[in-house]
């Protein structure tokens, strides 16, 4: 009977230790995810700040001018598919 009690006690201790390890593992994952989010936000904010500084430090005359090419337009409205349109 004593042997059975000892084995039961060991099994209970093992189960409790497994639960503590699982809780520590989950806490570690949560902490890692929190750090990852903070790092991503920090990098994002730093890049945006640097781009704003760069944008404000370059005079408008130094920026290349862009010309937009107009999109081709069709006088025929196509409802079904382009192959069905007679242009």
Secondary structure, 3 states (H helix, E strand, C coil): CHHHHHHHHHHHHHHHHHHHHHHHHHHHHHHHHHHHHHHHHHHHHHHHHHHHHHHHHCCHHHCCCCCCCCCCCCCCCCCCCHHHCCC
